[in-house]
Amino acid sequence: LYWKASSPKSTPVIRRGDWKLHLPLRRGEAELYDLASDPSERSDVAARNPEVVRELAGALRRWNDSLPAEYE
């Protein structure tokens, strides 16, 4: 599941299984959450799961690049 607000600068998000990744496109680091053990997203586990971050970030960037550059 992919989603993003209808603004080119908004942060895209991907959910795959129990993982949820927020990927700031301009500034900041990716945030990864394990929703099975942390449904309220209080503990960012990106540093402990770099492979998951790489995999989900790649899929999310490809999806985001396929979106329109501008919205009406």
HUZI-V625663 format. One record per residue. N is the residue number from 0. SS is DSSP state (alpha for helix, beta for strand, coil for the rest). Layout:
n->N ss->SS
n->N ss->SS
//
This chain:
n->0 ss->coil
n->1 ss->beta
n->2 ss->beta
n->3 ss->coil
n->4 ss->coil
n->5 ss->coil
n->6 ss->coil
n->7 ss->coil
n->8 ss->coil
n->9 ss->coil
n->10 ss->coil
n->11 ss->beta
n->12 ss->beta
n->13 ss->beta
n->14 ss->beta
n->15 ss->beta
n->16 ss->coil
n->17 ss->coil
n->18 ss->beta
n->19 ss->beta
n->20 ss->beta
n->21 ss->beta
n->22 ss->beta
n->23 ss->coil
n->24 ss->coil
n->25 ss->coil
n->26 ss->coil
n->27 ss->coil
n->28 ss->coil
n->29 ss->coil
n->30 ss->beta
n->31 ss->beta
n->32 ss->beta
n->33 ss->beta
n->34 ss->coil
n->35 ss->coil
n->36 ss->coil
n->37 ss->coil
n->38 ss->coil
n->39 ss->coil
n->40 ss->coil
n->41 ss->coil
n->42 ss->coil
n->43 ss->coil
n->44 ss->coil
n->45 ss->alpha
n->46 ss->alpha
n->47 ss->alpha
n->48 ss->coil
n->49 ss->alpha
n->50 ss->alpha
n->51 ss->alpha
n->52 ss->alpha
n->53 ss->alpha
n->54 ss->alpha
n->55 ss->alpha
n->56 ss->alpha
n->57 ss->alpha
n->58 ss->alpha
n->59 ss->alpha
n->60 ss->alpha
n->61 ss->alpha
n->62 ss->alpha
n->63 ss->alpha
n->64 ss->alpha
n->65 ss->coil
n->66 ss->coil
n->67 ss->coil
n->68 ss->coil
n->69 ss->coil
n->70 ss->coil
n->71 ss->coil
//
